[in-house]
Amino acid sequence: MLLLTIFGAVALILAAIGIYGLMAYSVQQRSHEIGIRMALGADRGRVRNFVVWQRMRLATIGVAIGLVAAFGLTRFLASLIFGVKAWDPMAFAAAPVILSIVALLAVWLPPSRASRLDPQQALRTE
């Protein structure tokens, strides 16, 4: 059981790293757009919040799909594992919360950095 717990924790860490990398990369790709918006006079906070809202909506959809898939696979897992219940409220609550926090950090940090840049500098970087 300890080995399965370690494997589960490593899988959660790898998923968190993957989500952070994907979300940070997708937000970084929009730094040119952020620079254009700021050059046209948009408020830094509003631009950041807009990008965060868009990407967190995507992360929330992913978490919802993952929870539905996890609930759907509990019956299958219960048939494979003897003596262990497939429905663990702590796991079903902790994993989405941790991954959502990681996604929030991933979509909050890059636009915050990009919104602090001078719009001309953000437009020049590729």
Secondary structure, DSSP 8 states (H G I E B T S, - for coil): -HHHHHHHHHHHHHHHHHHHHHHHHHHHTTHHHHHHHHHTT--HHHHHHHHHHHHHHHHHHHHHHHHHHHHHHHHHHHHHSSS--S--HHHHHHHHHHHHHHHHHHHHHHHHHHHHS-HHHHHH--
